[in-house]
């Protein structure tokens, strides 16, 4: 496969629709698939999750539940009203009847939850029992990567759906590089990418506008606009934060994700929409900038890991810094400098689960990233040897990934311990 085809394949795998925070949605998906495999109503559910899943489900509102939080709510609403055909949009069709039934079953205590002892940060096993039969679904590595599906102990063929996230048989992420991404963004004819990117703009902008209108979370996005001024950088951060406000608040509107995360999907997209409008860039230039933002974010995130102690806004905001610099006419050297500048400032912001404060973390990360962009446009870059910054941008990305995936492993365990106290 040539490099351009590989990069297109990565975009197709990454830019998929999801409703709500992807960790509770992955549980809902597994539960919906377990119920479908069982072929009847689930009378009991047993859900076991890795620590990072627990962390990201504990505090966020599950969409379609009327404000419920937690693993039990995610599993029951998935088993009651989820459609596994939707993948990460599994809860896109829940009704008031499903919500009411979920509350009843929560009260009956049909769902048991346990911690899964696993080396995988993203690992879910859901067992559903009914009429003397048992079905189980195991997801590992990415949010819809079904590695096992059983009925009464007999292994069945894993169920796949169109538009699933990348799994172990997916595209070659090792082919990504900053130089390659820039070549692709400039050279592709946009015939295959246009629809994906236009859907990303449309869906993500719609939920951001809802976040600005409604009462969601802490209304961080609206607060930024009211008190941060009307400049393009304030609006860039406000749109992304507002989308997160609504999404973390349980809004049922879908978003187009990046690296398995809706918040990252909002972050890589919406600031560039705001900047392109402010700077008078045309649609085609915006779409090419979105290619850069999406792929740089994926490139950084693959070194960090799907779930980690690092806030995903770290990788997403570095993609925005790169794309903003390119959008503004910066050279390839300046684009790479903007990535280094962003990572030098924002690396280390912890992930303590999905919740309302994610919107504020997005705003903080974008503030650093857009400062990094402005420094790069002025010909300034943090030098190799300053902290974890390397002389080469690719090596800086690898160092950040090592810090997140290995260096902060104990931090991740301590975060979970504190959250469960």
N, C-alpha and C positions, 0 to 999 in steps of 0.2 A: 504494500500500500504506500503510495507517495505521501509526502508530508501534508500537502493541502487536504487530501482525502482523510488523513488521520485527524487533522484538526477539525474538519467538518464533523467527523464521527464523534469527537469529544464534545463538541457543542450540542449535537443531537442527544447525547447521553446525559448531559448536565442540565440543559435548559428545558426542564419538564415542569408541568403544572403540579402544584401542591396546595392543599387547603390547610392552613394552620401550621403550627410548629411541627417540623418533620419527625421528631422523635415520638411524641404521642401519636402522630399519624401513622408511623411505622407499626406501632403497637395495634392501632385500630385496623390497619391493613392485614396484619398477621391474624388478628381475631376474626376478621371478616372472611379471610381465606380458610381458617380453621373451621368456621361454621359452615362454609360452602362445602368443604371436604367431608364434614360430619353428615351433611345432607338433612339436617333437622335442627330444631331449636337447641341451643346450648343451655344445659341445666347447671353446669359448673364450668368455671374457667380457672386455669392456673397459668399465671404469667410470671416468667422469670426473665430478668434483664441484667445486662452488665451495668456497672456503676455509672458510666457516662450517660446511659439511657435514663437511669433513675434520676440523675442530676438534671437532665433537660426536660423531664416530664413533671417533676415535683411541683413547680410553682406556676406553670403556664396554663392558661385556660384552654380547654379542649373545645374546638369549634363545634357548634351544633348541640351543645349540652346545656346551654343557658347559664354558663358561668362556672361549670364544674372543672376541677383540677385533678390531676393524678392519674396513675397507671390504671386503677380500677375503672375510672370513668372512660378513659380512652379505649380500654379493651371491651367494655360492655357496649358502648355506643357503636363500636366497630362490629361487634357480633350481632347487635340488634338491627342496625340500619346501614351498615357499611356495604359498599359495592366494590369487591376486589378488582373488577374491570377498570376502575378508576385509578388504580395504583395509589400514588400519594394524594390523589383527589378523591380518596375512598369515601370521605364524608360529605361529598358535594351534593348528595341527594337526601340527606336526613330530613325527617319531618317532625312536626310537633308530637306526633304519636310515638316516634322513636325516642324523643327526649323524655317523654313521660314514662315510657317503659324502662329507660335507663335509670331513672330515679327510683323506680320500684325495685329493680334488680340490685341496685346499690344498697338499698335498705335491707334487702334479703340476704346480702353478703355472699352472693354467688361467686365472687371473684377472689381468689387467693393470690398473693404477690410474694415473690421471693427474689433474692439477689443471686445472680448467676455468676459462678466462679469461672471467669473466662479471661483469656489473654487478649481477646478482641474487645476494643472499646465500644463497638456497635454490634450488639449481640442480643437477640430476643428469641425466646421460645414460648409459644402459646399452646396450651392444651385445652381442648373443649370436649366436654362429656355430655352425652344425651342418649336416653333410651338404651343404656347398656353398651354404648359404643364410645370410642375415644378417637379424636383426631388431633394431630399435632402439626405445627408449622414452626420451622426454625429459620430465622433471618440472620445473616452475618455479613459484616464488611461494608455493606451499603443498605440503604433503607428499604429496598424492595428486592434484595438479593436472597431469594428463597433457596436455601441449601438442602432442606429436607421437608418433606410433606408426607405424613403417614396417616393411615386409617386402620385402627385396631392393630397397630404395630407394623403393618405392611407398608413398605416404602412405595410411594407413588411418584410419578414424573413431576418434577418441579414445575409450578405454574408460572408462566411469564406473561407479561402484557406489553403492548406497544408503548414505547416511550419510557421504559424503565430506566432507572439510574444505571450508571456504569457498575459492572460487577467484575468478577475475576476473569471473565471471558471478553471483557470490553476492549476499547481501543488502547493503544500504546501511549500512556501518559508520559512515559519516559522520553518521547519524541519532542515534548514541549521545551522551548527555550525562548528567551526574550527576542533574540534575533529572528527566530523562526516565526514567532507570533507577529512581529512587525511586518515581515515579508508577506505573510498570509493576509493580514489586514489590508495591506496595500494592493496585493495582487489578485485576490479572489474577485470574481465577477458578481458576487452576491446573489447568484441565482438560487442557491440552496439555503443560504443563511438568512435571506431577507425575511421570510415568513416567521422563522424562529425569533428573530430579533424584534420584529414588529409586534409579535405577541407578547414578548417580554416588556416592551414599552407600554403597550395597551393595558395589560393586566396589572402591572406593578404601579402604573400611574393611577389607575382606578382605585386601588386600595389606599394609596397615599392620599388621594383627594378625600376619601372616606375618613381617613385618619385625621385630616385637617378639619373636616366638618363635624364629626361626631365626638362623643365622649368615650375615648378609648385610652386605657392605661393612665399614664401621667400626662398625656397630651404634650409630649416633648416637642413634636414637630411644630405644633401650633405655637408653643411657647417660644421656640426659636424665631419664628416669623414675627411674633409680637414684640420681642425684646432684642432680637439680633440684627434688626435692620432689614432692608429690602435688597441688599446686594446679592450678586449672583452666588457667592460662596455660602451665604447664610441660607438662601433658598435651596441650594444643592444639598446641604445637610438636612434641612427641614423636611424636604420631600421624603428622603430615605427614612428619617426618624418617624415621620407620620405613618408611613407604611408599616413600620415595625410596631408603632402604637396600636394600630388596628389589628395586626396579625397576632401579636401577643395577647391582645384583649379578647380573642376568640372570634374575630370576624370570619364569616364564611366565604368571603371573596377569595378566589385562588390567586396565587402569585407564581411567577416563573422563577425557579430556584437556581442556585449556583452552588456547586460542591456539596450538594445534599441539604442546603439550608435556604429557607425563604428569606431570612434576614440578610444573608449574603447576596441573594438574588436581587433584593431591593437595593442594597448598597452599591453593587457594581453597576446598576442601571440608572437609577433616578437622578443622582448628581449630574451625570453626563447629559441627561435630557435637559436639566435646568441650565447647565453651562452652555450647551449648544444653542439653546434659545437666546440666552443673554448675549452670546458672541456672534449671533447671526450665521451659524453654520447650517449648511443644507442637510437634508435627510440622509443622503448617501454618506457624507462625512461622519454624521452621528452614528450610523450603523457600523462603519468601519472602526470608530472609536469604541463602540460597544464590544466588538470582537476582541479588541485589545484588553479592555477591562475584564471581560469574562474569562479569557484565556490566561491572562497574567494572574488573576485570582486563583484559578484552578491550579496553575503551575506552582504558586507559593503554597497553596493549601495541600497539595499532594505530599509535600515534604513534612508538613505539620501533622497531617492525619485527619481523617474525617471528623473525629471527635477527639478533643484533647483538653488540657488545662488552659489553652489559649482561646481567647475570644475570636470567633470567626471574622469579626470586623477587621482584624489585623491583615489577613490576606485580601479581603474584599477591598479595603481602602487602598492598599498598594496598587491594585488594578486600576482604581479610579485615578490615582496619582499619575500612573503611566499614560492612561487614556486622555486625561485632561491636558497633559503636556503635548501629546501628539495632536490633539484637537486644536491646540493653540499654535501649532506650527513648529514645535520643538524638534530638534534633531534626535536621531536614534540615541546618541550619547546622553542627551538631556532626558529622554524617556527612561533610560536605565538609571540615571542619577535620581530621578524622582522616585523610583521604586526603592532605591537604597535610602533616600532621605525619609521616606514614609516608614520603612521598617526600622530604621534607627530610632525613631521617636516613639512608635506605637507598640513595638514588640514587648510582650510581657503582660498585657492587659488580660486578666484571668477570665475564664468562663466559669461562672458559678450558676449555670443553668439558664434555661429560657424563662423570661419573665418580663415585666414592664420596663425594667431598667435597661434592657437590651437596646431600646431606642436611644437612650442617653449615651450608651457605649458606642453606638454607631456614629452619633454626632461627634463624640470626642475623637474617634478614630479618623473621621473625615476631616475634622479640623486639622489634625496633624498631617494627614495625607495631602490636603490642599496647600498647606504651608510647604510641605516637601516639593510639591509641584511648582510653587512660586519661586522657591530657592533654586530649583533646577533651571527654570526659565531665566533666572538671573546668572546662570553659569556656576552655581554653587552646589557642592556635593560633599557630604561627610566623607572623610578620608579613611582608607584602609588602616586598620589597627586602632581606630577609635571605638573602643568597646568591642562589640561583636561584628562590627562592620568590616568587610573585606575589601581588598582593592578591586575586586571583580563583583559585578552585580549578581551573577549566578552563584558565586561562592557565598555571598551574603545571604541569599535565599536558602542555600543549603544549611548554613549555620543557624539561621532562625528555625528551620525545620528540625534540626538536631536539638536545639534548646527546648522546643515545644514538645517533641515526641519522646525524647529521652531525659533531658534535664529536668523537666517539670512533671515527671511521672509521679513522684512523691507528693508534689503540690496538688496534683489531681486527686490523689487518695485523701489528702487532708481536707480539700474542699468538700468532698463527698461526706467525710466524717462530720465536719462542722454543719453541713446542711441537714444531716439526719439526727443531730443532737436533740 
